[in-house]
Amino acid sequence: MYEKILVPLDGSELAECVLPHVRAIAAASGTGQVVLLRVVEPLPAGTPPAVDFEVVQKAGVKAAEGYLARIKAQLSKEGLNVEAKVLTGRPAETIIDFAQGNKVDLIAIATHGRSGIRRWVFGSVADRLVRSSSVPVLLIRPKGFESGI
């Protein structure tokens, strides 16, 4: 049923709580490929001119590639066919565009569980995915999650 599962990760342990679920789904459904995706956000427009945008961006991409290589190695050892991608852009929009352009069957992502003012200030990639993606989205709440409602 799920030939290609997209797993957006932001580099946090919380985001990685989705991985056991992805392993289980992939094993149960004979998933052909798991794609790990890390989106590196561009520097904001108000960044001081003394900052070398290109150097900072390249460093962010390199760190993201190293992070995904570690996760990919772990999953590959378990027999999963894993691809790792690093893209630059706004996370929600980049994830949606990638999913639609690459025949993804499922997006599996952890939610940080923000609510109220924190959600308004920081936004919610998971919320935007659920509202905007034409691809099914599986949201995983980390253990110990308590709703802020």
C-alpha positions in Angstrom: 0.0 0.0 0.0 2.8 2.4 0.9 5.5 2.1 -1.7 7.3 5.3 -0.8 7.2 6.8 2.7 8.5 10.4 3.2 10.0 11.1 6.7 10.7 14.7 7.3 13.2 15.2 10.1 14.4 18.4 11.8 17.4 17.1 13.6 15.7 16.7 16.9 15.2 13.6 19.0 11.5 14.4 19.1 11.3 14.2 15.3 13.0 10.8 15.4 10.2 9.3 17.5 8.4 8.7 14.2 11.1 6.2 13.1 9.8 3.1 15.0 6.4 3.7 13.4 8.0 4.0 9.9 9.9 0.7 10.5 6.7 -1.1 11.5 4.7 0.3 8.5 7.5 -0.5 6.1 7.8 -4.1 7.4 4.1 -4.7 7.4 3.3 -3.2 4.0 6.5 -4.1 2.1 7.4 -0.5 1.5 9.8 -0.2 -1.4 11.5 3.0 -0.2 11.8 5.3 2.8 12.9 8.8 2.0 14.4 10.8 4.8 14.1 14.6 4.2 15.7 17.5 6.0 14.7 21.0 4.9 17.3 23.6 5.7 15.7 27.0 6.0 17.3 30.0 4.2 18.7 32.8 6.4 16.1 35.5 7.1 16.2 38.7 5.1 17.2 40.8 8.1 20.4 38.9 8.6 23.4 41.3 9.1 25.4 41.9 5.9 28.6 40.7 7.6 27.1 37.2 7.5 28.2 35.2 4.5 24.9 33.7 3.4 26.6 31.1 1.2 29.0 29.8 3.8 26.3 29.6 6.5 23.9 27.8 4.0 26.6 25.3 2.9 27.4 24.6 6.6 23.7 24.0 7.3 23.4 21.6 4.4 26.5 19.7 5.3 25.3 19.3 8.9 21.9 18.1 7.6 23.6 15.6 5.2 25.7 14.1 8.1 22.7 13.8 10.3 20.6 12.0 7.7 23.5 9.8 6.8 23.6 8.5 10.4 19.8 7.8 10.4 20.0 6.2 6.9 22.8 3.9 8.0 20.7 2.7 11.0 17.6 2.0 8.9 19.6 0.4 6.1 21.2 -2.0 8.6 17.6 -3.1 9.4 17.0 -4.0 5.7 15.1 -0.9 4.6 15.7 0.8 1.3 16.5 4.3 2.4 17.3 7.5 0.5 18.3 10.8 2.2 17.6 14.2 0.7 18.5 17.7 1.9 16.6 20.6 0.4 16.5 24.3 1.1 13.3 26.2 1.6 10.3 26.7 3.8 9.7 23.4 5.5 6.0 22.8 5.0 5.9 24.0 1.4 9.2 22.1 0.5 7.9 18.9 2.0 4.6 19.1 0.1 6.3 19.9 -3.2 8.7 17.0 -2.7 5.9 14.6 -1.9 3.8 15.6 -4.8 6.7 15.6 -7.3 8.2 12.3 -6.2 5.2 9.9 -6.0 5.2 9.7 -2.2 2.4 7.5 -0.8 2.6 8.6 2.9 4.3 11.4 4.9 5.1 10.3 8.4 6.1 13.1 10.8 6.3 13.8 14.5 4.4 16.7 16.0 6.0 19.0 18.6 2.6 19.4 20.1 2.6 23.2 20.4 -0.6 24.9 21.0 -1.9 28.4 21.8 0.6 31.3 21.5 3.6 29.0 21.0 2.0 27.5 17.9 1.1 30.9 16.6 4.6 32.2 17.1 6.6 29.2 15.9 4.0 27.8 13.4 3.4 24.2 12.9 4.9 22.3 10.0 2.7 19.3 10.8 -0.4 21.4 10.9 0.4 22.9 7.5 1.0 19.4 6.1 -2.3 18.1 7.3 -4.1 21.1 5.9 -2.4 21.4 2.5 -1.0 18.0 1.5 -2.8 15.8 -1.1 -0.6 12.9 0.2 -1.8 11.2 3.4 0.0 12.4 6.6 0.7 10.3 9.6 1.3 12.4 12.7 3.1 10.8 15.7 3.0 12.4 19.1 6.1 11.7 21.3 5.7 9.6 24.4 4.8 11.8 27.4 3.0 14.3 25.1 0.5 16.4 27.0 -1.9 18.5 25.1 -1.6 22.2 25.8 -5.4 22.7 25.3 
